[in-house]
Amino acid sequence: MDHPLIDLVNARIRAAEAEGAFDNLPGAGKPLPPCDDPENALINRLMKENGAAPEFVSLSRELARLRAELRDEGDRTRRHEIMKEMSMMEARIDIARKSAR
């Protein structure tokens, strides 16, 4: 069963076509760009345009920050805490990578 508004939507599209609303659009007549993952193309494009990254990428950035903090830290107790955080972060990255596949 079609959505109740489908006829209205189609009528509006036909009217816009008749008025030339779709003429001279950017990229008209050109082939679509190649797509490695057509099933997720829209979500991937939206993520890229909005600066989003997969979870394992943001976790990897956090791990790099922890490594830098460890390099600069002199207190042995704090270094031990940072190393524990790094270990947990590496496990989270591994899980995130496996779930992204």
C-alpha positions as CSV (number, residue, x, y, z in Angstrom):
1,M,0.0,0.0,0.0
2,D,1.3,3.4,-1.0
3,H,1.7,6.3,1.5
4,P,-1.4,8.5,1.4
5,L,0.6,11.5,0.3
6,I,2.4,9.8,-2.6
7,D,-0.1,11.2,-5.2
8,L,0.4,14.7,-3.9
9,V,4.2,14.3,-3.9
10,N,4.2,13.0,-7.5
11,A,1.9,15.8,-8.6
12,R,4.3,18.4,-7.1
13,I,7.3,16.8,-8.8
14,R,5.5,16.8,-12.2
15,A,4.5,20.4,-11.7
16,A,8.1,21.4,-10.8
17,E,9.4,19.5,-13.9
18,A,6.9,21.3,-16.1
19,E,8.1,24.6,-14.7
20,G,11.7,23.7,-15.4
21,A,12.8,23.6,-11.7
22,F,15.1,20.7,-12.4
23,D,16.7,22.2,-15.5
24,N,20.3,23.3,-15.4
25,L,21.1,21.6,-12.1
26,P,24.8,21.3,-11.2
27,G,26.2,18.0,-12.6
28,A,23.2,17.5,-14.9
29,G,24.1,15.2,-17.7
30,K,27.3,14.0,-16.0
31,P,27.8,10.5,-14.7
32,L,27.4,9.9,-11.0
33,P,30.7,9.7,-9.1
34,P,32.0,6.2,-8.5
35,C,30.8,4.6,-5.3
36,D,32.6,1.8,-3.4
37,D,29.7,1.2,-1.0
38,P,26.4,2.0,-2.7
39,E,24.3,0.7,0.1
40,N,25.8,3.2,2.5
41,A,26.6,6.0,0.1
42,L,24.1,8.5,1.5
43,I,25.1,7.9,5.2
44,N,28.8,8.0,4.2
45,R,28.4,11.3,2.3
46,L,26.4,12.9,5.2
47,M,29.0,11.8,7.7
48,K,31.9,13.2,5.6
49,E,30.1,16.5,5.0
50,N,29.4,17.0,8.7
51,G,32.9,16.0,9.9
52,A,31.8,12.8,11.5
53,A,34.1,9.8,11.8
54,P,33.7,6.2,12.6
55,E,34.0,5.4,16.3
56,F,37.4,3.7,16.0
57,V,38.8,6.8,14.4
58,S,37.7,9.1,17.2
59,L,39.0,6.5,19.7
60,S,42.3,6.4,17.9
61,R,42.6,10.1,18.2
62,E,42.0,9.8,22.0
63,L,44.6,7.1,22.2
64,A,47.1,9.4,20.4
65,R,46.3,12.1,23.0
66,L,46.9,9.7,25.8
67,R,50.3,8.7,24.3
68,A,51.3,12.3,24.2
69,E,50.2,12.8,27.8
70,L,52.2,9.8,28.9
71,R,55.3,11.1,27.2
72,D,55.0,14.4,29.1
73,E,54.0,12.9,32.5
74,G,56.7,12.5,35.1
75,D,54.6,11.2,38.0
76,R,54.8,7.4,38.2
77,T,51.3,7.0,39.6
78,R,49.7,9.1,36.9
79,R,51.8,7.3,34.2
80,H,50.4,4.0,35.5
81,E,46.8,5.4,35.3
82,I,47.4,6.6,31.7
83,M,48.7,3.2,30.7
84,K,45.6,1.6,32.1
85,E,43.5,4.0,30.1
86,M,45.5,3.3,27.0
87,S,45.0,-0.4,27.4
88,M,41.2,0.0,27.7
89,M,41.2,2.4,24.8
90,E,43.1,-0.1,22.6
91,A,40.4,-2.8,23.5
92,R,37.6,-0.4,22.7
93,I,39.3,0.4,19.3
94,D,39.5,-3.3,18.5
95,I,35.8,-3.8,19.3
96,A,34.8,-0.7,17.3
97,R,36.8,-1.9,14.3
98,K,35.3,-5.4,14.4
99,S,31.8,-3.9,14.6
100,A,32.4,-1.6,11.7
101,R,33.1,-4.5,9.4
